[in-house]
Amino acid sequence: MMPPDQRSANLSVFDDATRALVRLSAVVTVGDEGDVRDALAAAVTDIPALWTEELLLQTYLFAGFPRSLNAMREWRRIHPAVESPFTPGETQAAARADGEETCAVVYGSMYRRLRDNVRALHPLLDERMVVDGYGMILSRPQLDLGRRELCIVAACAASGQDRQLHSHLHGARNAGVALDVIDAAVDDVATLLSPERAKTVRLLWARVRGK
C-alpha cells in the first residue's frame, strides 16, 4: 500500500535519476532487444535499483506482459532481485481499496466518469484496472506516484496511445508533479521520438497544461 502522502506528494525537481527512469520507460515500451539491454545496463549506475524494479513491474500494464517479462529477464542478467515486499495473500478487498484511492488521485474530478466508462466497456476491465493495476502495482510504496505517472506518460508517448497519454498528463499534475518537471519530461522523451510524434506529444501537453 502506498502511504497517503506519497499518492500526491510534490515532485518539484527533474533530477538525473528521474530523467533516466522516464527515458527507460519509453525504451522498454517500444525499443528492440538491443535498445532495452543497453538502457538497462546504463540503469545500473543511473537509477536506484528499486525504481528500475518497479518500472519493469508496471510496464506490463502499459506495454503488455511480453515486454515486461523480457525486460525483467534482461535486468536479472545484470542485477539480482531487490528486496521488494509483496504479500501474495493480500485480500482483493484491500487491493481494491488501495486501487480506488490511487486511481482517484490520478483522475481527480474525472474519476467517477472513468469508472463508469470502463465498467460500461466490460465490468472485468474495471475490476482488473482498479484491483490489479492501481491496487497491486501502482499503489506500491517502493516508487512514488509522481514518478510512476511520468513513466506512464513516457510509455504512452512512445507507443502512440494518445487517449491514455492525455489522461496521465493530467494524472501527473494530480499526483503533485510540478508543471516545469512535466515540461522537462515531455521535452526529454520527445528526443526519443520521430519529429512528427514529438510534435503531437508536445501539442497535447500544451493543451493539458493550458487548462
ROTIBA-212395 format. One record per residue (C-alpha): chain; residue number from 1; y, x, z. Coordinates in pm, whole numbers, padded with zeros to 5 digits. Layout:
% ROTIBA-212395
<pt "A", NUM, <Y, X, Z>>;
...
//
This chain:
% ROTIBA-212395
<pt "A", 1, <00000, 00000, 00000>>;
<pt "A", 2, <00347, 00125, -00087>>;
<pt "A", 3, <00586, 00115, 00211>>;
<pt "A", 4, <00863, -00142, 00152>>;
<pt "A", 5, <01136, 00124, 00144>>;
<pt "A", 6, <00958, 00302, -00144>>;
<pt "A", 7, <00950, -00012, -00355>>;
<pt "A", 8, <01325, 00000, -00405>>;
<pt "A", 9, <01421, 00349, -00286>>;
<pt "A", 10, <01709, 00504, -00478>>;
<pt "A", 11, <01627, 00777, -00728>>;
<pt "A", 12, <01959, 00947, -00797>>;
<pt "A", 13, <01860, 01284, -00946>>;
<pt "A", 14, <01659, 01354, -01260>>;
<pt "A", 15, <01511, 01676, -01128>>;
<pt "A", 16, <01292, 01910, -01331>>;
<pt "A", 17, <00965, 01783, -01185>>;
<pt "A", 18, <01056, 01422, -01262>>;
<pt "A", 19, <01161, 01518, -01614>>;
<pt "A", 20, <00826, 01692, -01671>>;
<pt "A", 21, <00637, 01392, -01529>>;
<pt "A", 22, <00816, 01147, -01758>>;
<pt "A", 23, <00753, 01365, -02064>>;
<pt "A", 24, <00388, 01395, -01964>>;
<pt "A", 25, <00361, 01017, -01956>>;
<pt "A", 26, <00477, 00993, -02318>>;
<pt "A", 27, <00239, 01270, -02430>>;
<pt "A", 28, <-00064, 01125, -02252>>;
<pt "A", 29, <00011, 00785, -02406>>;
<pt "A", 30, <00030, 00889, -02770>>;
<pt "A", 31, <-00042, 01263, -02804>>;
<pt "A", 32, <-00351, 01411, -02963>>;
<pt "A", 33, <-00608, 01602, -02761>>;
<pt "A", 34, <-00433, 01936, -02804>>;
<pt "A", 35, <-00095, 01794, -02704>>;
<pt "A", 36, <-00243, 01640, -02390>>;
<pt "A", 37, <-00428, 01958, -02298>>;
<pt "A", 38, <-00113, 02169, -02336>>;
<pt "A", 39, <00100, 01922, -02141>>;
<pt "A", 40, <-00148, 01912, -01854>>;
<pt "A", 41, <-00169, 02291, -01845>>;
<pt "A", 42, <00209, 02300, -01803>>;
<pt "A", 43, <00190, 02027, -01538>>;
<pt "A", 44, <00002, 02260, -01303>>;
<pt "A", 45, <00323, 02453, -01237>>;
<pt "A", 46, <00588, 02195, -01332>>;
<pt "A", 47, <00477, 01880, -01147>>;
<pt "A", 48, <00338, 01815, -00797>>;
<pt "A", 49, <-00035, 01769, -00849>>;
<pt "A", 50, <-00042, 01436, -00668>>;
<pt "A", 51, <00221, 01297, -00909>>;
<pt "A", 52, <00007, 01400, -01204>>;
<pt "A", 53, <-00295, 01232, -01048>>;
<pt "A", 54, <-00105, 00908, -01001>>;
<pt "A", 55, <00037, 00915, -01353>>;
<pt "A", 56, <-00309, 00958, -01502>>;
<pt "A", 57, <-00439, 00671, -01290>>;
<pt "A", 58, <-00166, 00434, -01405>>;
<pt "A", 59, <-00200, 00542, -01768>>;
<pt "A", 60, <-00489, 00302, -01818>>;
<pt "A", 61, <-00251, 00011, -01755>>;
<pt "A", 62, <-00024, 00107, -02045>>;
<pt "A", 63, <-00239, 00313, -02281>>;
<pt "A", 64, <-00595, 00196, -02208>>;
<pt "A", 65, <-00897, 00339, -02031>>;
<pt "A", 66, <-00998, 00583, -02306>>;
<pt "A", 67, <-00671, 00775, -02286>>;
<pt "A", 68, <-00668, 00765, -01907>>;
<pt "A", 69, <-01026, 00888, -01885>>;
<pt "A", 70, <-00980, 01161, -02146>>;
<pt "A", 71, <-00660, 01284, -01983>>;
<pt "A", 72, <-00821, 01288, -01638>>;
<pt "A", 73, <-01116, 01479, -01783>>;
<pt "A", 74, <-00881, 01745, -01921>>;
<pt "A", 75, <-00695, 01755, -01590>>;
<pt "A", 76, <-01017, 01809, -01394>>;
<pt "A", 77, <-01096, 02110, -01608>>;
<pt "A", 78, <-00789, 02287, -01475>>;
<pt "A", 79, <-00725, 02122, -01138>>;
<pt "A", 80, <-00956, 01991, -00863>>;
<pt "A", 81, <-00917, 01643, -00725>>;
<pt "A", 82, <-00618, 01596, -00496>>;
<pt "A", 83, <-00672, 01411, -00171>>;
<pt "A", 84, <-00556, 01063, -00255>>;
<pt "A", 85, <-00665, 00791, -00012>>;
<pt "A", 86, <-00833, 00488, -00159>>;
<pt "A", 87, <-01029, 00224, 00026>>;
<pt "A", 88, <-01280, 00062, -00210>>;
<pt "A", 89, <-01333, -00214, 00043>>;
<pt "A", 90, <-00971, -00327, 00027>>;
<pt "A", 91, <-00968, -00704, 00005>>;
<pt "A", 92, <-00847, -00883, -00305>>;
<pt "A", 93, <-00607, -01074, -00082>>;
<pt "A", 94, <-00442, -00752, 00041>>;
<pt "A", 95, <-00416, -00612, -00312>>;
<pt "A", 96, <-00271, -00940, -00435>>;
<pt "A", 97, <-00008, -00941, -00160>>;
<pt "A", 98, <00094, -00582, -00241>>;
<pt "A", 99, <00096, -00658, -00611>>;
<pt "A", 100, <00311, -00966, -00575>>;
<pt "A", 101, <00563, -00773, -00368>>;
<pt "A", 102, <00582, -00476, -00605>>;
<pt "A", 103, <00591, -00694, -00916>>;
<pt "A", 104, <00873, -00900, -00764>>;
<pt "A", 105, <01077, -00582, -00713>>;
<pt "A", 106, <01025, -00472, -01073>>;
<pt "A", 107, <01107, -00809, -01230>>;
<pt "A", 108, <01371, -00930, -00987>>;
<pt "A", 109, <01506, -01270, -01085>>;
<pt "A", 110, <01263, -01286, -01379>>;
<pt "A", 111, <00954, -01255, -01157>>;
<pt "A", 112, <00863, -01622, -01140>>;
<pt "A", 113, <00913, -01668, -01513>>;
<pt "A", 114, <00691, -01366, -01581>>;
<pt "A", 115, <00411, -01505, -01366>>;
<pt "A", 116, <00435, -01846, -01532>>;
<pt "A", 117, <00437, -01696, -01882>>;
<pt "A", 118, <00141, -01464, -01822>>;
<pt "A", 119, <-00058, -01736, -01648>>;
<pt "A", 120, <00005, -01962, -01948>>;
<pt "A", 121, <-00146, -01695, -02174>>;
<pt "A", 122, <-00454, -01677, -01952>>;
<pt "A", 123, <-00493, -01704, -01573>>;
<pt "A", 124, <-00719, -01399, -01566>>;
<pt "A", 125, <-00447, -01184, -01725>>;
<pt "A", 126, <-00210, -01288, -01448>>;
<pt "A", 127, <-00471, -01212, -01183>>;
<pt "A", 128, <-00554, -00869, -01320>>;
<pt "A", 129, <-00187, -00783, -01374>>;
<pt "A", 130, <-00098, -00859, -01013>>;
<pt "A", 131, <-00414, -00753, -00826>>;
<pt "A", 132, <-00527, -00454, -01030>>;
<pt "A", 133, <-00206, -00335, -01196>>;
<pt "A", 134, <00067, -00393, -00942>>;
<pt "A", 135, <-00159, -00413, -00637>>;
<pt "A", 136, <-00430, -00148, -00666>>;
<pt "A", 137, <-00235, 00102, -00879>>;
<pt "A", 138, <00144, 00064, -00884>>;
<pt "A", 139, <00169, -00009, -00512>>;
<pt "A", 140, <00000, 00318, -00417>>;
<pt "A", 141, <00235, 00522, -00192>>;
<pt "A", 142, <00147, 00859, -00345>>;
<pt "A", 143, <00422, 00816, -00607>>;
<pt "A", 144, <00741, 00618, -00558>>;
<pt "A", 145, <00806, 00309, -00768>>;
<pt "A", 146, <01118, 00451, -00935>>;
<pt "A", 147, <00928, 00743, -01087>>;
<pt "A", 148, <00642, 00513, -01179>>;
<pt "A", 149, <00884, 00291, -01369>>;
<pt "A", 150, <01037, 00586, -01555>>;
<pt "A", 151, <00687, 00689, -01660>>;
<pt "A", 152, <00617, 00336, -01782>>;
<pt "A", 153, <00944, 00344, -01978>>;
<pt "A", 154, <00829, 00668, -02143>>;
<pt "A", 155, <00486, 00525, -02224>>;
<pt "A", 156, <00630, 00209, -02378>>;
<pt "A", 157, <00895, 00401, -02570>>;
<pt "A", 158, <00636, 00636, -02717>>;
<pt "A", 159, <00389, 00362, -02808>>;
<pt "A", 160, <00641, 00119, -02958>>;
<pt "A", 161, <00589, -00158, -02704>>;
<pt "A", 162, <00944, -00289, -02701>>;
<pt "A", 163, <00890, -00609, -02503>>;
<pt "A", 164, <00741, -00410, -02218>>;
<pt "A", 165, <01000, -00134, -02264>>;
<pt "A", 166, <01277, -00391, -02218>>;
<pt "A", 167, <01111, -00523, -01902>>;
<pt "A", 168, <01056, -00182, -01747>>;
<pt "A", 169, <01403, -00053, -01827>>;
<pt "A", 170, <01516, -00343, -01612>>;
<pt "A", 171, <01235, -00256, -01372>>;
<pt "A", 172, <01360, 00100, -01329>>;
<pt "A", 173, <01701, -00036, -01235>>;
<pt "A", 174, <01547, -00290, -00998>>;
<pt "A", 175, <01338, -00017, -00836>>;
<pt "A", 176, <01652, 00177, -00745>>;
<pt "A", 177, <01673, 00433, -01026>>;
<pt "A", 178, <02035, 00533, -01087>>;
<pt "A", 179, <02177, 00448, -01428>>;
<pt "A", 180, <02253, 00811, -01511>>;
<pt "A", 181, <01893, 00902, -01427>>;
<pt "A", 182, <01766, 00637, -01671>>;
<pt "A", 183, <02019, 00767, -01925>>;
<pt "A", 184, <01875, 01116, -01886>>;
<pt "A", 185, <01514, 00995, -01901>>;
<pt "A", 186, <01576, 00794, -02219>>;
<pt "A", 187, <01756, 01087, -02383>>;
<pt "A", 188, <01477, 01325, -02287>>;
<pt "A", 189, <01197, 01101, -02410>>;
<pt "A", 190, <01391, 01044, -02732>>;
<pt "A", 191, <01344, 01411, -02820>>;
<pt "A", 192, <00969, 01343, -02845>>;
<pt "A", 193, <01012, 01052, -03087>>;
<pt "A", 194, <01097, 01016, -03454>>;
<pt "A", 195, <01471, 00972, -03522>>;
<pt "A", 196, <01419, 00605, -03611>>;
<pt "A", 197, <01217, 00534, -03299>>;
<pt "A", 198, <01461, 00727, -03078>>;
<pt "A", 199, <01749, 00517, -03217>>;
<pt "A", 200, <01562, 00195, -03138>>;
<pt "A", 201, <01489, 00305, -02781>>;
<pt "A", 202, <01848, 00412, -02719>>;
<pt "A", 203, <01985, 00084, -02858>>;
<pt "A", 204, <01751, -00118, -02640>>;
<pt "A", 205, <01856, 00076, -02331>>;
<pt "A", 206, <02223, 00032, -02424>>;
<pt "A", 207, <02172, -00346, -02429>>;
<pt "A", 208, <01991, -00343, -02095>>;
<pt "A", 209, <02246, -00108, -01942>>;
<pt "A", 210, <02535, -00325, -02051>>;
<pt "A", 211, <02406, -00636, -01877>>;
//
